[in-house]
Amino acid sequence: DTGVSQNPRHKITKRGQNVTFRCDPISEHNRLYWYRQTLGQGPEFLTYFQNEAQLEKSRLLSDRFSAERPKGSFSTLEIQRTEQGDSAMYLCASSSGRAGDLAGANVLTFGAGSRLTVL
Amino acid sequence: AQSVAQPEDQVNVAEGNPLTVKCTYSVSGNPYLFWYVQYPNRGLQFLLKYITGDNLVKGSYGFEAEFNKSQTSFHLKKPSALVSDSALYFCAVRDTEGSQGNLIFGKGTKLSVKP
């Protein structure tokens, strides 16, 4: 297993365009997270999947942001009508989780991130 | 509100000297605490965690952290720093108000170890 893979690593786009990022988690992990990191700040939680179910999406920054994990494997994060303020590093992480695990006790494995630059 | 504070933007240490990277937290309920390290162009890597039990937690690369409930702190330590320890370090706490315990991160501390 090569860990968590994110593509593209860097995306430059013009304001108003749509962008999509892909995350391939560790194959045996059933939980997948998206975070956003801006310069000088720590990662900020966006959304979370358990298998194909999106269990938390209230932290998505606006209705321009959406995420899917259609078959419980890879996930995509789409930003519609991008704005300059969307420029950031978008991080994906995955973890294992079983019934009975202490919620939040599992270690997250992060990908290297996808850097978005909106001109 | 739940939060993590890393009061130092940067910590400078000479190689071979002990290092401490500070972290304090504010969370409702039992804190689950984590340290991650980020090298340039690499993803965040897990170092160690405190869930319950012994207040002194040992992790990867010789790092350890001490959970202090009364001071709501979880400082990262290493007895002898290496130049290769130079990186960005993040403290995180489980978000007890979100589902499934998502992590709340501090803003990070840049550790610089000079030869």
Interface residues (C-beta under 8 A of the other chain):
Chain A: G3 V4 R31 Y33 G40 Q41 G42 P43 E44 F45 Y48 Q50 L55 E56 R59 L91 A93 G97 L102 A103 G104 A105 V107 L108 T109 F110 G111 A112 G113
Chain B: V4 Y32 F34 Y36 N41 R42 G43 L44 Q45 F46 K49 I51 F90 A92 R94 D95 T96 G98 S99 Q100 G101 N102 L103 I104 F105 G106 K107 G108
